[in-house]
Amino acid sequence: MTNKIDVPTSLVIGGDGFVGRAMIRQYRLWNVKCAGTSRRMNPAPDLAFLDLAEPNLSAVVPDLERFQDAVIVAAEANVGRCERDPERSYQINVRGTLQLVDQLITAGIRPVFSSSDSVFAGVEGNYTEEDIPEPVIHYGHQKLETEREILARTGGAGLVLRYSKIYSLEKGDGSILDEMATMFACGKQVKAATDQIFCPLLREDLIRIVATLQVADARGLVHVCGDEAWSRYDIACRLAEAMALDPAECVLPISLSDLGLERPKNIAMINRRMRSYYREPMMTIEDAVKAKAAQYRK
């Protein structure tokens, strides 16, 4: 990443997850006073263990007063697990997270909450911050309840960020492009929904965006996503072509309805408010699939 950002001294809650581990690494390059927590019982030496189901922040993080913001990227984010065990996931994603938020507010730390495009029904797409959320899955309901409570408890001073599909170009990370590329490289067919539509965003762009919003003291709701909407099927086809494969042979078009699970379909969001703060160019899917294909080219 280029161009240093003077990010506030931040506590990254969930510093060992897909987004969190990259975020804390980059934040510490910008500001060595930043720190992180982990939900793992045996975290990395530079992270403090924090049980998000029953958080006690002051017991695990000394000198809380040194932090200005806390970026909450920890959650039970596996949609399937949320559906199978809504009570457990509710304890983590709503009750525990709000207990943490209350502790942050008491310590004078602003919460920066990572929410999701799953708060929308996924019928029309192109959702703005003004559109009324209508979640259809437990994960979306949980995120929406927590969003609203955070904004209410902070008097609107908190920052709630709705993320779209986040990916990276790290080989073997298991995110959307890498998962597809691995299957193609093994000669397997990829099933991809033509009606699952979102605005994918590179993880490293996400980190710069969040930091920029923090520096600008942005408040309220912000949609954090890529500039373009893509279907999972179209992404798979572009990646197959970049890997010199025939999409007609290695990509099987399906509908989300074929999976027998209720899922929001078109959850593309409009990022106009985000772009009023962050004007830098972002990685496009066209360029991302080329970079990913090069990693797996034989």
Backbone as a ProteinNet text record, in pm:
[ID]
protein_1_A
[PRIMARY]
MTNKIDVPTSLVIGGDGFVGRAMIRQYRLWNVKCAGTSRRMNPAPDLAFLDLAEPNLSAVVPDLERFQDAVIVAAEANVGRCERDPERSYQINVRGTLQLVDQLITAGIRPVFSSSDSVFAGVEGNYTEEDIPEPVIHYGHQKLETEREILARTGGAGLVLRYSKIYSLEKGDGSILDEMATMFACGKQVKAATDQIFCPLLREDLIRIVATLQVADARGLVHVCGDEAWSRYDIACRLAEAMALDPAECVLPISLSDLGLERPKNIAMINRRMRSYYREPMMTIEDAVKAKAAQYRK
[TERTIARY]
83.5	0	87.6	42.4	117.3	45.2	114.6	56.9	12.8	93.1	64.3	-63.7	-144	-265	-244.2	-272	-253.7	-373.9	-385.7	-501.3	-500.6	-617.8	-623.4	-574	-528	-487	-608.8	-603.2	-721.6	-698.5	-805.1	-807.3	-887.7	-825.2	-893.2	-948.7	-1079.9	-1146.1	-1166	-1093	-1095.1	-971.5	-856.9	-732.8	-669.2	-736	-679.5	-772	-878.3	-968.2	-918.1	-995.3	-955.7	-928.5	-1017.8	-996.9	-906.4	-930.4	-862.1	-712	-663.9	-518.3	-445.5	-505.7	-444.3	-459.2	-570.7	-594.6	-496.8	-479.3	-390.2	-246	-209	-73	-49	-145.1	-128.9	-142.9	-237.8	-257.6	-132.2	-64.1	57.2	170.4	169.2	268.6	241.3	115.6	78.6	88.6	56.6	51.7	87	206.7	256.3	176.3	94.4	15.9	-111	-144.2	-263.1	-243.3	-351.8	-345.6	-466.7	-467.3	-576	-613.6	-732.3	-778.5	-812.7	-830	-861.1	-967	-1050.1	-1147.6	-1088	-965.8	-902.1	-846.8	-860	-812.6	-661.8	-589.2	-443.6	-405	-423.7	-399	-251	-223.4	-85.7	-32.7	99.7	158.1	123.4	96.4	69.5	-79.7	-163.4	-307.1	-355.4	-459.8	-518.8	-645.1	-664.5	-785.6	-905.8	-1012.4	-1136.7	-1253.1	-1329.6	-1447.2	-1561.4	-1597.9	-1700.2	-1838.4	-1857.3	-1986.1	-2004.1	-1894.4	-1897.1	-1774.9	-1772.1	-1650.7	-1626.3	-1499.6	-1456.1	-1328.8	-1346.7	-1236.3	-1127.9	-1166.7	-1066.8	-978.6	-1026.8	-948.2	-837.3	-849.7	-751	-670.9	-720.1	-649.6	-618	-492.4	-456	-457.8	-471.8	-462.9	-560.7	-686.1	-786.6	-795.2	-762.3	-778.3	-688.1	-590.1	-500.2	-564.5	-675.3	-739	-845.7	-849.8	-953.7	-1071.6	-1041.5	-1144.2	-1122.9	-1230.4	-1220.6	-1293.4	-1221.1	-1280	-1322.4	-1452.2	-1505.4	-1524.4	-1430.3	-1442.4	-1467.4	-1471.7	-1500.9	-1651.3	-1689.1	-1830.3	-1838.3	-1957.8	-1987.3	-2043	-1956.1	-1992	-2028.7	-2022.5	-2060.7	-2213.2	-2269	-2414.4	-2481.1	-2420.4	-2477.7	-2486	-2379	-2381.1	-2483.4	-2498.9	-2600	-2740.2	-2764.5	-2895.7	-2918.5	-2814.5	-2829.1	-2838.4	-2772.2	-2770.1	-2789.7	-2912.1	-2935.8	-2915	-2938.9	-2921.8	-2774.5	-2689.1	-2545.7	-2492.5	-2529.2	-2478.2	-2534	-2657.2	-2714.6	-2635.8	-2593.6	-2515.1	-2385.4	-2323.9	-2198.3	-2222.7	-2313	-2329	-2412.2	-2494.4	-2578.7	-2547	-2581.2	-2564.6	-2419.6	-2329.4	-2189.4	-2128.9	-2161.3	-2106.8	-2156.3	-2283.1	-2335.7	-2280.1	-2251.9	-2181.5	-2045	-1977.3	-1847.3	-1861.3	-1961.8	-1983.8	-2007.2	-2085.7	-2108.5	-1977	-1891	-1760.8	-1673.7	-1680.9	-1604.8	-1653.9	-1785.2	-1842	-1801.3	-1807.4	-1767.3	-1621.6	-1537.8	-1394.8	-1364.3	-1466.7	-1445.4	-1390.2	-1413.7	-1364	-1480.3	-1461.6	-1568.5	-1573.6	-1691.3	-1701.6	-1715.5	-1637.3	-1647.9	-1689.8	-1815.2	-1874.8	-1881.9	-1837.1	-1842.1	-1973.2	-2059.7	-2186.6	-2179.4	-2292.8	-2295.4	-2407.1	-2386.9	-2493.5	-2608.2	-2589.9	-2694.3	-2812.6	-2806.7	-2922.8	-3034.6	-3006.3	-3106.5	-3170.8	-3291.3	-3366.1	-3304.8	-3233.9	-3170.5	-3266.2	-3365.8	-3464.9	-3431.7	-3407.2	-3388.2	-3241.8	-3156.8	-3017.6	-3001.3	-2876.7	-2843.5	-2895.5	-2871	-2920.5	-2833.5	-2898.7	-2829.6	-2847.6	-2779.4	-2793.6	-2934.5	-3008.6	-3143.9	-3248.4	-3213.7	-3309.9	-3337.5	-3459.4	-3500.9	-3453.2	-3372.2	-3325.3	-3440.1	-3436.4	-3534	-3461.4	-3387.8	-3308.9	-3396.7	-3343.5	-3416.9	-3344.2	-3226.5	-3150.3	-3113.7	-3086.4	-3054	-2934.4	-2830.9	-2711.2	-2747	-2830.6	-2872.8	-2954.5	-3045.1	-3124.3	-3033.9	-2935.8	-2844.6	-2761.6	-2709.4	-2629.9	-2714.4	-2837	-2923	-2956.8	-2990.9	-3022	-2902	-2783.4	-2663.3	-2631.6	-2645.8	-2628.9	-2711.9	-2840.5	-2934.2	-2903.2	-2868	-2836.3	-2709.3	-2610.3	-2485.3	-2510.2	-2585.6	-2612.9	-2696.7	-2788.7	-2870.7	-2786.8	-2703.6	-2626.4	-2515.7	-2470.4	-2366.4	-2425	-2557.6	-2619.6	-2584.5	-2562.3	-2527.7	-2380.8	-2299.2	-2155.9	-2075.7	-2134.4	-2064.2	-2058	-1974.4	-1959.3	-1995.4	-2093.3	-2140	-2111.9	-2032.4	-1988.1	-2048	-2124.7	-2181.7	-2088.8	-2026.5	-1932.3	-2004.6	-1952.4	-1994	-1898.8	-1895.1	-1804.9	-1660	-1581.4	-1441.6	-1353.1	-1252.9	-1160.6	-1018.9	-921.8	-783.1	-716.2	-594.1	-515.5	-407.2	-420	-326	-355.1	-256.6	-279.1	-308	-414.1	-449.9	-535.8	-588.2	-665.5	-809.2	-855.4	-989.5	-1100.5	-1066.8	-1171.8	-1218.8	-1317.7	-1393.3	-1307	-1212.7	-1131.6	-1038.7	-980.3	-886.3	-957.6	-1075.7	-1153.7	-1184.4	-1227.3	-1257.4	-1132.4	-1024.2	-900.4	-845.9	-855.9	-809.1	-886.7	-1017.1	-1099.9	-1068.4	-1053.7	-1018.2	-883.7	-787.8	-653.4	-653.9	-752.1	-763.9	-853.5	-898.9	-984	-1128.4	-1170	-1306.3	-1397.1	-1524.3	-1623.8	-1671.6	-1690.6	-1738.3	-1886.1	-1966.2	-2106.2	-2116.4	-2180.3	-2185.7	-2323.9	-2380.9	-2516.8	-2519.5	-2609	-2625.6	-2702.2	-2776	-2860	-2803.8	-2681.3	-2614.7	-2526.2	-2567.5	-2504.1	-2457.8	-2334.5	-2275.4	-2168.3	-2108.2	-2005.3	-1873.7	-1796.3	-1675.6	-1571.3	-1498.7	-1399.7	-1273.7	-1159.1	-1031.1	-1007.7	-960.9	-937.9	-846	-739.8	-645.1	-706.8	-799.3	-873.1	-965.1	-1031.2	-1119	-1045.5	-926.1	-850.4	-820.4	-780.8	-753	-881	-991.3	-1118.8	-1160.5	-1153.9	-1193	-1105.5	-975.8	-884.9	-917.3	-947.4	-981.6	-1108.3	-1207.7	-1331.9	-1307.3	-1218.6	-1184.3	-1118.7	-1023	-951.6	-1048.5	-1146.1	-1242.9	-1351.6	-1348.5	-1450.4	-1590.1	-1598.8	-1728.9	-1816.5	-1946.1	-2039.8	-2161.3	-2231.5	-2352.1	-2322.4	-2410.7	-2401.7	-2320.2	-2233.7	-2160.3	-2153.1	-2191.2	-2177.1	-2034.7	-1964.8	-1825	-1818.8	-1802.2	-1807.3	-1737.8	-1721.9	-1661.5	-1752.4	-1697.4	-1773.2	-1869	-1846.3	-1924.1	-1992.3	-2113.1	-2186.4	-2153.8	-2130.7	-2099	-2180.9	-2217.6	-2274.7	-2160.9	-2184	-2082.7	-2052.1	-2154.3	-2135.2	-2043.3	-2066.5	-1983.1	-1838	-1818.5	-1681.7	-1613.7	-1685.2	-1628.1	-1591.3	-1677.2	-1648.5	-1526.1	-1514.5	-1398.3	-1270	-1275.8	-1157.1	-1119.7	-1218.8	-1191.1	-1122.3	-1172.8	-1111.8	-968.5	-945.8	-810.4	-714.7	-770.3	-688.4	-685.7	-729.2	-729	-818.1	-931.5	-1028.5	-1157.8	-1239.6	-1368	-1475.7	-1534.5	-1636.9	-1754	-1786.2	-1898.3	-1874.3	-1747.2	-1713.9	-1687.1	-1634.1	-1590.1	-1671.1	-1770.7	-1857.6	-2001.9	-2066	-2205	-2295	-2379.7	-2469.1	-2582.4	-2604.8	-2715.1	-2786.8	-2895	-2962.9	-2941.5	-2937.7	-2930.3	-3047.3	-3160.4	-3277.4	-3252.9	-3161.6	-3130.9	-3069.1	-3012.5	-2943.9	-3039.5	-3167.4	-3266.4	-3254.6	-3182.2	-3161.2	-3206.2	-3268.9	-3308.3	-3187.4	-3153	-3039.9	-3077.6	-3031.9	-3054.1	-2977	-3038	-2975.9	-2901.7	-2974.8	-2909.2	-2890	-2770.5	-2741.9	-2636.2	-2634	-2543.7	-2579.2	-2476.6	-2496	-2433.5	-2485.1	-2430.5	-2332.1	-2211.1	-2106.9	-2081.9	-2185.1	-2166.8	-2114.8	-2169.6	-2122.2	-1977	-1942.6	-1803.7	-1710.8	-1753.1	-1669.6	-1656.9	-1744.7	-1728.8	-1611.6	-1571.7	-1455.1	-1330.9	-1349.9	-1236.1	-1240.6	-1146.5	-1148.9	-1038.4	-961.9	-851.5	-904.2	-826.7	-867	-864.9	-953.9	-961.9	-942.4	-902.2	-883.6	-1016.2	-1012.5	-1131.1	-1128.9	-1245.2	-1250.7	-1176.6	-1183.9	-1112.7	-963.3	-905.3	-762.2	-735.3	-828.2	-808.4	-805.3	-893.5	-894.1	-766.1	-712.2	-585.3	-472.6	-469.9	-366	-381.4	-505.1	-528.1	-493.2	-528	-496.3	-346	-270.3	-124.5	-65.6	-128.5	-79.1	-93.7	-192.4	-221.6	-183.8	-123.3	-86.1	26.3	9.4	109.4	223.3
-119	0	124.9	226.4	350.3	459.5	573.3	690.6	662.7	709.9	690.7	763.2	695.9	755	771.8	889.2	915.7	862.3	731.1	666.2	691.9	716.4	733.2	607.2	623	506.3	416.5	299.3	214.1	76.6	21.8	-115.6	-196.2	-295	-377.4	-500.9	-507.3	-621.1	-728.6	-838.2	-942.4	-934.5	-915.4	-891.2	-1013.3	-1128.8	-1247.4	-1305.9	-1233.7	-1279.1	-1238.4	-1270.6	-1242.6	-1093.7	-1009.1	-864.4	-814.8	-861.1	-807.3	-824	-941.1	-962	-868.7	-841.7	-747.2	-604.3	-576.6	-441.8	-406.4	-494.5	-460.9	-450.5	-534.1	-526.5	-389.9	-344.7	-216.2	-98.8	-106.8	2.1	24.9	-82.7	-67.4	-4.4	-21.4	47.3	197.1	232.9	374.2	434.6	353.8	402.9	286.5	289.7	176.7	157.1	253.6	241.4	159.1	124.1	42.6	-97.8	-160.2	-294.2	-374.1	-503.6	-588.4	-696.4	-754.2	-866.8	-983.5	-1099.7	-1222.3	-1300.5	-1374.7	-1463.1	-1600.5	-1624	-1754.1	-1762.9	-1881.4	-1902.3	-1884.5	-1919.8	-1903.9	-1809.9	-1680.5	-1585	-1566.4	-1499.8	-1461.1	-1374.2	-1374.6	-1301.8	-1153.5	-1094.9	-951.4	-918.8	-1020.1	-998.6	-1045	-980	-1018.1	-1099.4	-1205.9	-1286.8	-1210.7	-1204.3	-1141	-1227.6	-1278.4	-1359.5	-1265.7	-1263.6	-1169.6	-1206.5	-1330.1	-1368.9	-1310	-1296.6	-1239.7	-1149.5	-1036.3	-953.8	-881.4	-877.4	-796.8	-726.3	-616.3	-551.9	-501.5	-439.4	-380.1	-485.5	-610.5	-716.7	-768	-744.5	-800.7	-694.6	-572.8	-464.7	-353.6	-338.1	-232.6	-94.1	5.7	145.1	173.1	140.6	161.8	307.2	397.5	540.1	586.4	503.7	546.7	533.1	460.2	437.6	542.3	586	678.2	603.6	503.2	425.2	276.7	199.8	53.8	5.6	-61.3	-113.3	-257.5	-281.5	-413.7	-494.4	-583.8	-672.8	-816.9	-842.2	-976.2	-1000.9	-1124.3	-1163.2	-1312.9	-1367.1	-1497.9	-1467.9	-1473.3	-1428.4	-1542.2	-1666.1	-1779.3	-1786.3	-1754.8	-1745.7	-1878.5	-1988.6	-2120	-2148.6	-2115.2	-2137.6	-2048	-1926.8	-1837.1	-1893.9	-1955.8	-2014.3	-2138.6	-2220	-2345.4	-2321.8	-2219.4	-2192.7	-2043.5	-1995.1	-1850.5	-1795.8	-1877.2	-1828	-1802.2	-1897.5	-1879.9	-1760.6	-1751.8	-1641.5	-1507.8	-1507.7	-1384.1	-1336.9	-1431.7	-1396.6	-1326.4	-1372.5	-1313	-1183.4	-1190.2	-1079.3	-963.7	-989.8	-882.6	-858.1	-952	-926.9	-896	-985.7	-966.7	-843.3	-821.3	-704	-575.1	-571.9	-450.8	-431.8	-541.4	-528.2	-462.6	-507.7	-449.6	-301.7	-268.5	-128.9	-42	-90.6	-14	10.2	-91.9	-77	25.6	25.2	122.7	264.5	281.2	413.7	465	377.2	415.3	459.9	395.1	428.3	546.9	603.2	717.6	680.6	556.5	507.1	497.8	550.8	546.5	410	345	219	241	165.2	160.9	18	0.1	-133.2	-183.4	-306	-369.3	-445	-394	-459.8	-524.6	-544.5	-627.5	-585.6	-615.4	-596.3	-694.8	-792.1	-890.8	-832.7	-704.7	-642.6	-617.3	-632	-605.8	-735.4	-721.9	-838	-897.1	-814.1	-864.4	-880.4	-793.5	-801.5	-703.7	-578.6	-475	-440.7	-448.7	-409.1	-258.3	-215	-71.9	1.7	-58.5	-2.6	113.9	217.5	330.8	324.6	414.1	419.9	461.2	522.8	567.6	458.2	351.9	244.1	167.3	118.5	47.8	-97	-140.3	-279.1	-376	-491	-597.2	-731.1	-765.5	-889.1	-1013.1	-1115.9	-1241.8	-1357.9	-1332.1	-1436.6	-1388	-1482.8	-1447.2	-1352.2	-1380.4	-1296.1	-1151.2	-1129.5	-994.9	-929.2	-1005.5	-951.9	-910.3	-994.1	-965.4	-840.3	-829	-711.1	-583.9	-592	-473.9	-428.8	-523.3	-487	-420.3	-474.8	-418.2	-280.5	-264.6	-132.8	-26.7	-56.1	42.8	76	-25.7	-2.7	81.2	54.9	131.7	278.5	305.1	444.3	511.7	436.6	493.7	519.9	423.3	436.3	541.2	568.9	670.8	806.3	814.4	939.3	977.4	876	899.7	924.1	922.1	951.3	829.4	710.9	590.5	582.7	492	472.6	328.2	309.6	176.8	158.4	57.3	33.7	-96.2	-87.1	-207	-254.9	-369.3	-424.3	-510.1	-508	-603	-722.2	-803.1	-918.8	-869.8	-913.8	-872.6	-988.6	-958.1	-1061.2	-1007.1	-1095.6	-1050.9	-1123.6	-1084.8	-1151.6	-1239.1	-1267.8	-1356	-1500.9	-1568.9	-1706.4	-1796.5	-1875.8	-1969.3	-1910.9	-1789.5	-1726.5	-1777.3	-1847.8	-1903.7	-1806.4	-1680.4	-1586.1	-1616.9	-1544.9	-1586.1	-1617.5	-1532.5	-1557.4	-1675.7	-1686.1	-1795.1	-1929.3	-1931.6	-2055.8	-2104.2	-2011.7	-2047.7	-2091.4	-2015.3	-2046.4	-2182.4	-2214.9	-2345.3	-2458.1	-2441.5	-2544.9	-2557	-2443.8	-2448.2	-2517.4	-2484.4	-2541.9	-2692.7	-2740.9	-2885.8	-2955.2	-2880.6	-2939.6	-2957.7	-2887.6	-2901.9	-2793.9	-2825.7	-2729.9	-2643.7	-2515.6	-2422.2	-2394.2	-2415.5	-2376.6	-2231.6	-2148.6	-2005.6	-1950.4	-1880.3	-1828.5	-1705	-1707.6	-1592.9	-1480.3	-1513.7	-1414.5	-1369.2	-1410.1	-1358.7	-1242.3	-1121.9	-1000.2	-913.1	-866	-783.9	-694.9	-610.1	-516.3	-550.4	-643.6	-692.2	-582.9	-597.6	-497	-566.5	-522.7	-577.1	-542.4	-639.1	-619	-500.4	-487	-378.2	-242.1	-236.2	-112	-83.5	-187.3	-172	-107.9	-155.7	-105.6	43.2	84.1	226.1	309	252.9	325	345.6	238.5	249.2	351.9	346.5	442.3	585.3	604.3	737.7	790	703.9	743.4	779	704.4	736.2	873.6	898.7	1026.8	1142.8	1119.6	1224.4	1239.7	1154.3	1154.8	1135.9	1048.4	1015.7	949.5	973.1	919	860.2	774.8	715.9	599.3	578.8	465.8	500	408.2	422.7	286	280	157.8	149.3	43	24.3	-93	-60.9	-164.8	-115.5	-205.9	-170.2	-81.1	-29.7	61.7	-10.1	-139.3	-212.8	-334.2	-363	-482.2	-598.3	-713.6	-835	-951.3	-1042.8	-1168.9	-1266.7	-1361.6	-1464	-1540.5	-1561.8	-1633.5	-1556.4	-1427.1	-1347.6	-1341.9	-1334.6	-1335.8	-1467.7	-1577.9	-1709.9	-1721.7	-1670.2	-1677	-1593.2	-1473.1	-1388.3	-1454	-1516	-1581.7	-1702.7	-1778	-1893.3	-1848.1	-1742.9	-1691.4	-1645.7	-1580.5	-1534.2	-1650.5	-1767.4	-1887.2	-1974.7	-1914.4	-1982.3	-2106.1	-2096.7	-2205.5	-2161.2	-2258	-2229.5	-2224.6	-2107.5	-2098.4	-2193.1	-2220.1	-2309.4	-2449.9	-2485.3	-2619.4	-2624.1	-2517	-2524.8	-2439.2	-2364.9	-2287	-2330.9	-2377.4	-2421.8	-2313.3	-2250.2	-2147	-2208.6	-2152.3	-2196.4	-2073.9	-2097.3	-1993	-2019.9	-1914	-1934	-2018.5	-2007.8	-2086.3	-2235.6	-2274.3	-2416.4	-2479.2	-2397.5	-2449.2	-2486.2	-2447.7	-2480.8	-2399.3	-2289.3	-2203.3	-2061.8	-1996.3	-1858.2	-1768	-1696.9	-1605.6	-1479.6	-1362.7	-1242.9	-1254.3	-1213.9	-1233.6	-1108.5	-1008.6	-887.4	-788.3	-791.3	-701.4	-597.4	-562.1	-455.3	-325.6	-254.5	-128.5	-12.7	104.2	227.6	286.7	319.6	367.9	518.3	592.4	736.4	809.3	777.3	846.2	810	683.8	641.6	716.8	729.9	795.3	945.7	1003.2	1145	1165.5	1058.8	1062.7	1003.5	895.7	820.2	826.9	898.4	923.2	849.9	767.7	696.5	584.7	548.2	433.8	305.4	212.6	84.7	-29.2	-142.6	-260.1	-298.7	-322.3	-369	-521.1	-580	-725.4	-766.9	-685.7	-717.9	-735.6	-644.8	-655.3	-764.2	-780.9	-880.9	-1022.5	-1052.5	-1189.1	-1216.4	-1114.8	-1133	-1164	-1090.3	-1113.7	-1251.4	-1290.8	-1422.1	-1533.6	-1517.1	-1618.7	-1638.4	-1529.1	-1538.5	-1623.1	-1623.1	-1702.8	-1852.7	-1889.5	-2031.3	-2079.1	-1989.8	-2027.4	-2130	-2238.3	-2346.8	-2316.3
0	0	0	-69.4	-78.8	-1.3	15.6	79.4	223	315.2	457.2	496.7	577.4	632.8	782.6	834.4	977.2	1055.2	1055.9	1117.7	1268.5	1327.9	1473.2	1544.5	1667	1744.9	1763.3	1702.1	1690.3	1750.6	1806.2	1853.5	1752.8	1690.3	1590.1	1660.3	1673.2	1736.7	1630.4	1644.2	1541.5	1454.2	1518.9	1446	1384	1389.7	1325.4	1219.5	1185.1	1080.2	942.8	841	703.2	681.7	727.9	717.3	829.1	950.5	1067.2	1066.7	1021.6	1026.9	931.2	814.6	721.2	771.7	836.6	888.2	998.7	1096.9	1208.1	1160.2	1064.7	1009.7	945.4	864.1	796	892.4	984.5	1080.2	1164	1200.1	1280.6	1201	1071.2	988.4	987	992.3	994.7	1134.6	1235.7	1373.9	1466.4	1521.1	1601.2	1729.9	1767.1	1889.8	1870.9	1747.1	1722.7	1779.7	1820.7	1879.5	1833.4	1867.4	1821.3	1919.9	1900	1980.4	1889.1	1950.9	1877.3	1953	1880	1943.1	1970.1	1927.6	1948.7	2091	2150.1	2287.3	2299.4	2194.1	2193.9	2080.2	2098.9	1990.4	1962.8	1852.6	1822.2	1936	1956.4	2070.7	2075.2	1959.6	1958.1	1965	1991.7	2003.1	2140.7	2191	2319.5	2295.1	2372.3	2357.3	2412.4	2332.3	2375.1	2329.4	2423.6	2393.5	2356.6	2229.6	2184.8	2237.7	2279.7	2337.5	2477	2551.2	2686.9	2703.7	2637.4	2636.7	2768.6	2807.6	2922.5	2878.2	2809	2738.6	2832.8	2941.5	3030.9	3096.9	3101.9	3164.3	3073.8	2944.1	2850.8	2776.3	2773.1	2703	2802.7	2841	2936.6	2871.1	2952.1	2904.8	2791	2812.3	2708.6	2664.7	2754.8	2724.1	2610.3	2572.5	2464.2	2326.5	2317.8	2188.2	2159.9	2034.1	1990.2	1928.2	1847.3	1778.2	1804.3	1791.1	1787.9	1663.2	1574.8	1451.4	1478.1	1477	1511	1383.2	1356.4	1240.4	1283.7	1413.3	1464.3	1460.8	1427.6	1424	1397.4	1416.6	1358.6	1220.5	1120.9	986.7	892.9	940.5	857.6	852.8	736.5	723.2	756.4	713.5	741.2	890	963.4	1108.3	1176.6	1127.6	1184.4	1165.3	1050.2	1023.7	1109.1	1124.9	1200.7	1350.8	1400.2	1544.2	1568.5	1547.2	1558.7	1699.1	1802.5	1939.3	1969.8	1933.1	1957.4	1879.2	1751	1669.7	1717.2	1768.3	1822.3	1944.3	2026.6	2144.9	2106	1996.9	1950.8	1874.6	1776.7	1682.4	1735.9	1836.8	1891	2038.9	2125.3	2269	2306	2268.2	2304.6	2240.8	2113.8	2044.9	2109	2149.5	2213	2353.8	2424.4	2552.1	2530.1	2425.7	2391.5	2357.7	2279.4	2240.8	2363.9	2459	2581.9	2656.6	2659	2725	2652.2	2520.2	2441.9	2469.5	2469.4	2493.6	2631.4	2731	2867.2	2871.7	2789.8	2786.7	2696.1	2631.8	2543.9	2407.9	2365.1	2236.5	2138.2	2018.6	1919	1851.8	1845.7	1773	1622.7	1547.4	1401.2	1368.8	1334.9	1326.6	1182.9	1163.4	1031.3	1016.5	930.3	902.4	764	701.1	580.6	486.3	357.5	259.5	281.2	369.8	398	474.2	510.5	575.3	474.8	345.9	242.9	193.8	139.9	91.7	-34.2	-110.8	-231.7	-347.9	-354	-461.6	-573.7	-538.4	-639.5	-664.5	-564	-580.7	-583.9	-601.8	-605.9	-481.9	-366.6	-241.2	-194	-145.2	-84.4	67.3	137	282.2	324	232.8	265.2	244.9	175.2	151.7	280.6	292.7	413.8	407.7	503.8	504.9	534.2	469.1	493	487	591.3	587	577.4	511.4	495.2	561.9	621	689.5	829.7	919.2	1057.4	1064.6	985.7	988.5	957.6	856.9	821.4	931	992.5	1103.7	1219.4	1248.7	1360	1333.2	1212.5	1177.9	1185.2	1135.9	1134.5	1276.5	1363.4	1502	1568.7	1544.5	1606.2	1549	1417.7	1355.5	1427.4	1438.1	1492.1	1637.6	1713.8	1854.4	1870	1787	1796.4	1766.2	1660.3	1625.6	1733.6	1794.4	1901.5	2026.4	2063.7	2187.9	2178	2056.7	2038.9	2000.7	1993.9	1952.5	1809.9	1726.2	1586.5	1561.6	1667.7	1651.8	1608.6	1619	1575	1423.8	1375.9	1231.7	1199.7	1113.2	1073.6	925.2	894.3	757.2	705.4	600.1	538.6	427.5	451	354	251	130.7	28	33.1	-71.8	-78.1	-81.7	16.3	26.3	-18.3	-99.4	-147.6	-139	-152.7	-162.7	-278	-307.5	-411.8	-350.9	-223.5	-155.4	-195.9	-249.4	-294.5	-175.6	-188	-83.1	27	7.8	115.3	123.3	20.8	23.7	-8.8	-40.8	-78.2	-220	-267.9	-385.1	-507.7	-542.9	-661.9	-642	-524.6	-499.8	-495.3	-438.3	-434	-575.5	-661.2	-799.3	-874.2	-859.3	-931.2	-890.6	-763.1	-715.2	-781.2	-792.5	-855.7	-1004.1	-1071.2	-1213.6	-1233.7	-1149.1	-1161.8	-1139.8	-1064.1	-1038.4	-1139.8	-1239.6	-1342.5	-1300.6	-1195.4	-1146	-1203.3	-1209.2	-1255.9	-1139.1	-1164.9	-1063.1	-1085.7	-982.2	-987.1	-941.2	-1020.7	-988	-1019.6	-923.7	-938.2	-1027.8	-1124.4	-1213.7	-1145.2	-1039.2	-972.2	-837.7	-806.1	-685.7	-727.9	-691.6	-743.4	-627	-636.9	-531.3	-592.3	-510.6	-556.4	-488	-542.9	-474.3	-453.6	-341.8	-303.7	-254.2	-303.6	-259.5	-112.4	-36.6	106.8	133.9	57.2	80.6	49.7	-47.3	-70	48.3	96.8	213.1	330.4	357.8	473.1	458	339.3	316.3	327.3	282	289.4	434.7	513.8	654.7	726.1	702.5	766	723.7	596	545.9	612.2	628.2	694.4	840.8	905.7	1044.8	1054.7	968.5	970.6	947.1	858.9	825.9	931.9	1034.4	1139.6	1080.8	980.1	921.5	1027.2	1017.2	1115.2	1045.1	1116.9	1060.9	969	872.4	780.1	656.5	615.6	489.7	422.3	296.6	218.1	164.5	199.7	160.6	64.1	-63.2	-166.4	-292.4	-388.4	-515.3	-598.3	-707	-792.2	-886.3	-909.7	-1009.2	-947.8	-997	-954.8	-1048.6	-989.6	-1064.6	-1010.7	-1100.1	-1054	-1029	-941.2	-915.8	-1045.4	-1126.5	-1253	-1347.1	-1362.2	-1453.1	-1405.1	-1274.4	-1221.5	-1255	-1236.1	-1265.6	-1413.1	-1500.2	-1644.2	-1680	-1624.3	-1653.2	-1603.6	-1487.8	-1434.3	-1518.9	-1562	-1648.4	-1776.7	-1837.6	-1960	-1934.8	-1820.7	-1787.8	-1766.3	-1730.2	-1710.6	-1835.6	-1949.9	-2080.4	-2080.6	-2011.7	-2007.4	-2074.4	-2113.1	-2176.1	-2068.1	-2042.8	-1938.6	-1961.7	-2087.9	-2116.6	-2062.9	-2046.9	-1999.2	-1848.6	-1794.2	-1653.3	-1556.9	-1606.9	-1518.2	-1540.5	-1434.9	-1442.6	-1384.6	-1469	-1416.7	-1334.3	-1216.7	-1131.9	-1077.2	-1004	-928.5	-780.2	-700.8	-556.3	-507	-575.6	-536.3	-550.7	-640	-659.5	-535.3	-448.4	-330.3	-218.1	-233.6	-132.9	-5.8	-11.7	104.3	70.3	165.9	142.9	160.7	55.4	58	-20.1	22.1	-58.5	-189.3	-299.1	-430.3	-478.7	-519.6	-571.2	-456.6	-397.1	-284.1	-322.6	-450.6	-495.4	-423.3	-380.4	-308.4	-386.2	-361.9	-418.6	-317.2	-363.1	-270.9	-283.1	-321.2	-345.7	-221.5	-105.9	15.4	44.9	31.7	51.3	-41.9	-167.5	-268.1	-244.1	-165.3	-131.5	-35.9	32.4	121.6	55.3	-17.9	-72.3	-224.8	-283.1	-427.1	-502.6	-432.4	-496.6	-587.1	-690.8	-773.9	-692.5	-727.5	-657.8	-758.3	-707.5	-791.7	-857.4	-987.9	-1058.4	-1066.9	-1086.1	-1103.3	-1229.3	-1332.9	-1457.3	-1430.7	-1354.6	-1323.5	-1219.9	-1127.7	-1022.4	-1078.8	-1174.8	-1229.4	-1308.4	-1371.7	-1443.2	-1344.9	-1234.7	-1133.8	-1071.2	-1043	-982.9	-1080.8	-1207.3	-1307.9	-1320.3	-1310.7	-1322.2	-1210.1	-1093.2	-980.6	-1006	-1086.2	-1107.4	-1247.4	-1323.9	-1460	-1455.7	-1526.5	-1525.3	-1622.6
[MASK]
++++++++++++++++++++++++++++++++++++++++++++++++++++++++++++++++++++++++++++++++++++++++++++++++++++++++++++++++++++++++++++++++++++++++++++++++++++++++++++++++++++++++++++++++++++++++++++++++++++++++++++++++++++++++++++++++++++++++++++++++++++++++++++++++++++++++++++++++++++++++++++++++++++++++++

